[in-house]
């Protein structure tokens, strides 16, 4: 599978930048990475992309972020996953969260920590999984 469009739902800008850098090291760069900070905006972007027949090839998803602008942070990632399932939207998902998680039916989970860990190596492994789908 070739990855031509990616959506990153992430509310922390520095983490989004690090994810983009890691994706870039995997050959995914430039304008193909879209970004939003809330669950409702992310779901709307996914549905719009499908309607326009330009669906996302990959979703990189945080787990704790606001549902909508100016709302408190919640475990919105689970909501996004449930909505994708309910709407029968099949998109490979990589979870990238500061909380170590194991979630079924996703490509994989990256435990993100800005100070230690191997985001680049973990992302490379996940991207290889997606490309093998």
Helices and strands as residue ranges (DSSP letters): E 6-9, H 13-25, G 30-32, E 33-36, H 39-51, E 58-61, E 65-66, E 73-74, H 76-86, E 92-97, E 108-111, H 119-131
